[in-house]
Amino acid sequence: MFFSRAGVSGDRGASSEKLAIFSSITLIYTGFSAAYLFISLFLLQQKHVPLPEIGIIYLATGGIDIFVQMVGGRLSDRVGTKTVMVMGLSGSAVIYLVFISLIFDNGGALFYITLFPILGLFGGLFQLALSSYVSDREKDEMAGGLSQLYVGINLGFTVGPVTGGFVISYLGYGYLFLLGLVTSLLAFVIIEAGIKLNPKYAERTAGSSDKEKTRILKQPGVLSLLILVFISWFAISYQAVPLSIFESKFLILTSIEIGIVLSVNGFLITVFQVPISKIIGIERNGRLIPVAIGSVIMAVGYAVIAISHTFIPMIIAIAITTLGEMMIAVPTQVVLTLFSQSHNRGQYQGYYFAFSRGGASFSSFAGLLLFSIFIGNAQYAWYVVIFLSLLAAVAYSFLSPTIAKEYRISNEQKI
């Protein structure tokens, strides 16, 4: 049973911890997904901010994330995973409270543009620490645990967008951030009650810190894999903010319809991520061919979006791109985690999230910028992500033998 570990007493303790991990990540991403996806529409519709300036929010979020995830991974290894989880949840609650105050005081757009990246920072710290906690397993249990975490995140992305759409339509944007505050506080209570341990992985070794800082750069193929993770998450995240803006500005879909389209993504991942991860079984050999196939599938889905103009084709397209996402996101995280050691789980999760969240944030900025450039031919913005997805597919195919070889060598060294 995954999520069981020394120090948790019996099946009841393991089940309680498992429930705490799953429910807390679902809650925090229910609130965050609603805010992340609709802050752009709020600034566009209520504050009349130009698209490139809205994109700065996501670019800044990515820049902060890259730094914080690199530092946060080591921080998690040293001060403890639970400590960093609590820091992330507490900070998120404070920022949501500030947003609520700004809404009711009619605060200027600059406040939102400045503060939203900080919300992403605290959310990133929480996800990083929780992933580090789950990654400290045998490889089969670790792969299953990371899949379950991704399911929880996407269950949040299922509930969050459609809930946010209804909240905005019937109550207003102030209540959107109230949703985030409530979910953050509930997640805080659950983590405090359900997670008993606070492992500090750096205490497991007295190894040289200088070697640890450069070790990942000396592993053949690993840095290349991280670059491809950046590109893949650029493509994956086109399903979020760029798609929402495209549907609102160019297709004139309602907030509720936009929320439904985005929730299809989260729903499919909630149902199918674990079985698809088991079928791929990338932890068995480290081969990246399934990831390359997933990249091609994403390109096909984006081609459908580029030629579509109504609600139903958007549903079909998001189902296709989501299948591709499920074959990319968790498998690449599992492969990178397999190269970590018992004392640097957080550091390696930090590398993964720095590149993945950096790619996601740059995607949101670039998507909005491209829509503003191709204002009369918005479909051209989709051709860019189609090209990048196909490029990533080719690169994963060429990188696969190197990663598989390094994975085999790493396994032999651990025996």
Legacy VTK file of the C-alpha trace (Angstrom):
# vtk DataFile Version 3.0
C-alpha trace
ASCII
DATASET POLYDATA
POINTS 415 float
0.000 0.000 0.000
1.589 3.293 -1.048
1.859 6.209 1.377
2.673 3.710 4.149
6.007 4.331 5.871
7.876 3.674 9.066
6.374 5.651 11.881
2.783 5.411 10.661
0.997 2.855 12.778
-0.805 0.100 10.851
-3.290 0.205 8.019
-5.441 2.836 9.714
-2.509 5.257 9.964
-1.473 4.603 6.366
-5.010 5.090 5.091
-5.406 8.279 7.105
-2.185 9.705 5.658
-3.170 8.688 2.143
-6.521 10.443 2.511
-4.857 13.554 3.954
-2.422 13.798 1.049
-5.066 13.266 -1.623
-7.705 15.562 -0.112
-5.269 18.409 0.662
-3.814 18.526 -2.868
-7.334 18.362 -4.318
-8.525 21.231 -2.130
-5.586 23.549 -2.748
-5.855 23.064 -6.512
-9.607 23.516 -6.515
-9.071 27.056 -5.271
-5.883 27.747 -7.195
-7.156 26.437 -10.559
-10.210 28.693 -10.383
-8.049 31.734 -9.588
-5.319 30.813 -12.083
-7.711 30.395 -14.983
-10.078 33.294 -14.288
-7.652 36.014 -13.122
-6.871 36.614 -16.806
-10.558 36.971 -17.675
-11.043 39.289 -14.687
-8.244 41.594 -15.828
-9.439 41.437 -19.439
-13.149 42.003 -18.782
-13.215 44.077 -15.577
-9.929 46.012 -15.674
-9.517 46.171 -19.493
-5.844 45.198 -19.308
-4.165 44.428 -22.685
-3.333 40.758 -23.335
0.494 41.156 -23.265
0.284 42.847 -19.842
-1.925 40.037 -18.515
0.667 37.608 -19.793
3.292 39.284 -17.596
1.532 37.715 -14.584
2.317 34.235 -15.821
5.806 35.119 -17.013
6.612 36.547 -13.580
5.090 33.488 -11.918
7.382 31.276 -13.977
10.473 33.327 -13.187
9.780 33.235 -9.463
8.926 29.543 -9.645
12.202 28.554 -11.270
14.140 30.186 -8.437
11.847 29.091 -5.614
11.607 25.469 -6.738
15.379 25.129 -6.958
15.830 26.653 -3.512
12.638 25.131 -2.111
13.740 21.600 -2.956
16.867 21.941 -0.842
14.881 23.747 1.848
12.445 20.830 1.993
15.341 18.385 2.376
16.751 20.411 5.270
13.874 21.824 7.326
11.364 19.074 6.556
8.633 18.413 4.040
5.752 19.148 6.414
7.296 22.457 7.447
7.417 23.586 3.813
3.851 22.340 3.221
2.615 24.510 6.092
4.571 27.502 4.777
2.949 27.114 1.355
-0.595 26.781 2.684
-0.265 29.666 5.140
1.154 31.985 2.504
-1.592 31.047 0.031
-4.314 31.858 2.569
-2.811 35.285 3.251
-2.620 36.175 -0.471
-6.230 35.095 -1.075
-7.277 37.316 1.828
-5.461 40.258 0.252
-7.181 39.583 -3.096
-10.600 39.631 -1.417
-9.774 42.996 0.117
-8.604 44.345 -3.256
-11.807 43.234 -4.984
-14.079 44.992 -2.524
-11.851 48.105 -2.399
-11.676 48.227 -6.230
-7.879 47.885 -6.227
-5.875 48.719 -9.347
-4.770 46.113 -11.882
-1.108 46.508 -10.866
-1.830 44.978 -7.450
-3.186 41.805 -9.044
-0.314 41.582 -11.516
2.176 41.938 -8.649
0.537 39.624 -6.114
-0.594 36.714 -8.261
2.951 35.395 -8.893
3.400 35.285 -5.100
0.289 33.105 -4.838
1.867 30.779 -7.396
5.046 30.751 -5.310
3.279 29.490 -2.183
1.200 26.964 -4.137
4.391 25.690 -5.747
6.101 25.241 -2.391
3.205 23.134 -1.125
3.148 20.901 -4.225
6.933 20.525 -4.163
7.034 19.465 -0.510
4.136 17.043 -0.886
5.709 15.490 -3.995
9.024 15.144 -2.137
7.202 13.381 0.689
5.548 10.938 -1.721
8.707 10.365 -3.789
10.486 8.738 -0.820
9.174 5.253 -1.696
10.242 2.129 -3.500
10.004 2.807 -7.236
6.685 1.023 -7.828
5.011 2.711 -4.859
6.595 6.044 -5.781
5.238 5.868 -9.332
1.767 5.019 -8.040
1.947 7.759 -5.429
2.947 10.441 -7.922
0.127 9.303 -10.214
-2.342 9.647 -7.343
-1.004 13.126 -6.562
-1.520 14.152 -10.172
-5.040 12.747 -9.990
-5.691 14.896 -6.915
-4.358 17.995 -8.661
-6.569 17.359 -11.651
-9.600 16.558 -9.555
-9.031 20.077 -8.239
-8.783 21.282 -11.836
-12.053 19.474 -12.535
-13.968 21.089 -9.693
-12.195 24.461 -9.682
-12.902 25.840 -13.178
-16.570 24.879 -13.333
-17.122 26.053 -9.748
-15.276 29.268 -10.542
-17.430 29.797 -13.618
-20.634 29.526 -11.579
-19.245 31.655 -8.728
-18.282 34.452 -11.128
-21.589 34.292 -12.976
-23.818 34.412 -9.872
-21.721 35.955 -7.055
-18.792 37.863 -8.555
-15.002 37.721 -8.534
-14.639 38.491 -4.825
-16.184 35.123 -3.997
-13.774 33.437 -6.421
-10.886 34.355 -4.111
-12.977 33.464 -1.055
-13.137 29.959 -2.535
-9.330 29.909 -2.618
-9.088 31.105 0.985
-11.498 28.442 2.256
-9.779 25.605 0.384
-6.346 26.713 1.647
-7.524 26.776 5.267
-9.176 23.375 4.950
-6.012 21.909 3.415
-3.981 23.401 6.283
-6.182 21.687 8.877
-6.004 18.364 7.015
-2.202 18.449 6.716
-1.784 19.319 10.392
-4.080 16.473 11.430
-3.177 13.838 8.848
0.607 14.146 8.293
2.512 13.152 11.412
6.058 13.041 10.072
8.376 15.835 8.959
11.282 14.028 7.245
14.479 15.960 6.592
16.164 14.020 3.818
19.437 15.961 3.944
20.117 14.446 7.378
20.572 11.029 5.747
24.002 11.914 4.431
26.961 14.145 5.192
27.929 14.248 1.516
29.545 17.198 -0.218
27.049 19.929 -1.026
29.178 21.071 -3.977
28.942 17.663 -5.587
25.200 17.564 -5.014
24.739 20.923 -6.738
26.356 19.742 -9.946
25.539 16.024 -9.881
22.445 16.315 -12.038
24.381 18.199 -14.724
26.844 15.274 -14.987
24.223 12.617 -15.636
23.983 12.094 -19.408
20.568 12.936 -20.755
19.044 14.264 -17.542
19.529 17.956 -18.321
18.188 17.306 -21.830
15.170 15.619 -20.260
14.541 18.689 -18.093
14.651 20.945 -21.159
12.098 18.696 -22.848
9.957 18.841 -19.690
9.969 22.628 -20.090
8.838 22.331 -23.728
6.205 19.704 -22.910
4.712 21.811 -20.143
4.667 24.773 -22.491
2.444 22.618 -24.711
0.392 21.094 -21.861
-0.406 24.484 -20.372
-1.795 25.810 -23.634
-4.911 23.937 -22.465
-5.322 26.404 -19.591
-4.965 30.191 -19.858
-4.356 30.467 -23.639
-7.333 28.194 -24.355
-9.531 30.157 -21.923
-8.630 33.467 -23.552
-9.117 31.976 -27.033
-12.576 30.697 -26.091
-13.592 33.964 -24.442
-12.189 36.523 -26.882
-12.306 34.722 -30.224
-15.058 32.089 -29.821
-17.242 34.106 -27.402
-17.975 31.162 -25.101
-19.521 31.895 -21.692
-17.630 31.561 -18.392
-19.627 28.427 -17.617
-18.804 26.854 -21.008
-15.120 27.703 -20.528
-15.210 26.116 -17.081
-16.823 22.962 -18.478
-14.194 22.587 -21.215
-11.366 22.931 -18.711
-13.067 20.575 -16.273
-13.143 17.849 -18.934
-9.345 17.872 -18.764
-9.331 17.406 -14.999
-12.100 14.795 -15.054
-10.361 12.585 -17.622
-7.079 12.716 -15.714
-8.894 11.906 -12.457
-10.378 8.767 -14.015
-7.638 7.545 -16.354
-4.236 8.795 -15.109
-3.498 5.881 -12.768
-4.395 3.088 -15.233
-2.539 4.829 -18.068
0.550 5.237 -15.870
0.389 1.530 -15.010
0.080 0.565 -18.676
3.063 2.746 -19.622
5.067 1.485 -16.619
7.925 3.847 -17.309
9.486 3.023 -13.928
10.297 -0.461 -15.288
12.804 0.618 -17.939
12.946 4.424 -18.224
12.151 4.412 -21.952
10.583 7.602 -23.305
8.803 6.299 -26.413
5.328 6.490 -24.758
6.099 10.120 -23.886
6.996 10.798 -27.538
3.680 9.262 -28.622
1.871 11.452 -26.077
3.487 14.527 -27.630
2.179 13.567 -31.070
-1.320 13.058 -29.639
-1.206 16.532 -28.084
-0.301 18.018 -31.469
-3.343 16.321 -33.015
-5.622 17.753 -30.326
-4.294 21.269 -30.858
-4.860 20.908 -34.601
-8.534 20.237 -33.827
-8.674 23.416 -31.706
-7.073 25.459 -34.485
-9.876 24.588 -36.930
-12.785 24.639 -34.458
-15.228 27.451 -33.747
-17.867 26.072 -31.367
-18.302 24.460 -27.944
-18.609 20.735 -28.824
-15.399 20.554 -30.933
-13.596 22.133 -27.983
-14.728 19.220 -25.806
-13.428 16.708 -28.360
-10.129 18.563 -28.729
-9.511 18.814 -24.976
-10.156 15.071 -24.628
-7.426 14.383 -27.215
-4.865 16.759 -25.692
-5.595 15.363 -22.227
-4.721 11.850 -23.388
-1.386 13.194 -24.571
-0.856 15.017 -21.277
-1.430 11.822 -19.277
1.311 10.107 -21.284
3.781 12.938 -20.621
3.339 14.628 -17.231
3.601 11.832 -14.650
5.976 9.587 -16.655
8.584 12.345 -17.031
8.329 13.153 -13.311
8.746 9.474 -12.436
11.821 9.126 -14.658
13.534 12.122 -13.078
12.623 10.960 -9.559
14.241 7.585 -10.246
17.609 9.352 -10.533
17.329 10.901 -7.059
18.860 9.442 -3.909
17.396 9.004 -0.422
18.945 12.276 0.790
17.915 14.608 -2.068
14.288 13.819 -2.904
13.286 17.455 -2.547
16.181 18.693 -4.655
15.167 16.544 -7.610
11.486 17.415 -7.240
12.645 21.034 -7.207
14.410 20.538 -10.533
11.309 18.968 -12.038
8.936 21.683 -10.850
11.320 24.493 -11.791
11.300 23.340 -15.414
7.678 22.191 -15.597
6.129 25.203 -13.886
8.526 27.505 -15.738
7.338 26.042 -19.031
3.706 26.357 -17.939
4.067 30.001 -16.963
5.971 30.934 -20.119
3.227 29.190 -22.102
0.576 31.478 -20.627
2.635 34.589 -21.422
3.580 33.455 -24.931
0.027 32.351 -25.732
-1.453 35.735 -24.845
1.335 37.539 -26.698
0.761 35.433 -29.824
-2.991 36.075 -29.706
-2.308 39.807 -29.579
0.076 39.524 -32.551
-2.264 37.314 -34.597
-5.368 39.209 -33.548
-7.032 38.611 -36.917
-5.834 35.002 -37.317
-5.812 33.505 -33.826
-5.380 29.972 -35.166
-1.750 30.812 -36.011
-0.975 30.787 -32.274
-1.992 27.120 -32.203
0.385 26.264 -35.051
3.284 27.249 -32.791
2.351 24.774 -30.055
1.623 22.060 -32.642
5.159 22.484 -33.997
6.700 22.394 -30.499
4.770 19.243 -29.572
6.001 17.450 -32.695
9.548 18.692 -32.063
9.381 17.330 -28.506
8.148 13.966 -29.832
11.207 13.637 -32.059
13.549 14.724 -29.263
12.069 12.243 -26.751
12.557 9.449 -29.286
16.250 10.296 -29.730
16.796 10.788 -25.976
15.092 7.537 -24.961
18.124 5.187 -25.376
20.341 7.503 -23.304
17.860 7.813 -20.445
17.155 4.060 -20.469
20.895 3.347 -20.285
21.425 5.809 -17.416
18.422 4.347 -15.634
19.881 0.839 -15.933
23.297 1.999 -14.670
21.678 3.838 -11.759
19.757 0.701 -10.797
22.895 -1.431 -10.946
24.713 1.007 -8.643
21.900 0.788 -6.079
22.012 -3.028 -5.954
LINES 1 416
415 0 1 2 3 4 5 6 7 8 9 10 11 12 13 14 15 16 17 18 19 20 21 22 23 24 25 26 27 28 29 30 31 32 33 34 35 36 37 38 39 40 41 42 43 44 45 46 47 48 49 50 51 52 53 54 55 56 57 58 59 60 61 62 63 64 65 66 67 68 69 70 71 72 73 74 75 76 77 78 79 80 81 82 83 84 85 86 87 88 89 90 91 92 93 94 95 96 97 98 99 100 101 102 103 104 105 106 107 108 109 110 111 112 113 114 115 116 117 118 119 120 121 122 123 124 125 126 127 128 129 130 131 132 133 134 135 136 137 138 139 140 141 142 143 144 145 146 147 148 149 150 151 152 153 154 155 156 157 158 159 160 161 162 163 164 165 166 167 168 169 170 171 172 173 174 175 176 177 178 179 180 181 182 183 184 185 186 187 188 189 190 191 192 193 194 195 196 197 198 199 200 201 202 203 204 205 206 207 208 209 210 211 212 213 214 215 216 217 218 219 220 221 222 223 224 225 226 227 228 229 230 231 232 233 234 235 236 237 238 239 240 241 242 243 244 245 246 247 248 249 250 251 252 253 254 255 256 257 258 259 260 261 262 263 264 265 266 267 268 269 270 271 272 273 274 275 276 277 278 279 280 281 282 283 284 285 286 287 288 289 290 291 292 293 294 295 296 297 298 299 300 301 302 303 304 305 306 307 308 309 310 311 312 313 314 315 316 317 318 319 320 321 322 323 324 325 326 327 328 329 330 331 332 333 334 335 336 337 338 339 340 341 342 343 344 345 346 347 348 349 350 351 352 353 354 355 356 357 358 359 360 361 362 363 364 365 366 367 368 369 370 371 372 373 374 375 376 377 378 379 380 381 382 383 384 385 386 387 388 389 390 391 392 393 394 395 396 397 398 399 400 401 402 403 404 405 406 407 408 409 410 411 412 413 414
